[in-house]
């Protein structure tokens, strides 16, 4: 999916896929940090300016918890954590 600005400029591209299509080193980094979580969804955001930077938003979950992760330049941060009632 490609997103454009009001004047037709390319803002970013978005690809969504499952863990089997994500880079192996990134999958390993997530599994090492969160061994009890399953990777549910990966969003890849490609920004066209500069070096064509890629940022990943990853949803991981267990039976009682979900987390969203932001990964850019192989640096990972938790952007959300939700406990299931």
Secondary structure, DSSP 8 states (H G I E B T S, - for coil): -EEE-TTS-EEEEEEEE-GGGS-HHHHHHHHHH-TT-EEEEEEEEE--STTT-EEEEEEEE-SSEEEEEEEETTEEEEEEEEE--
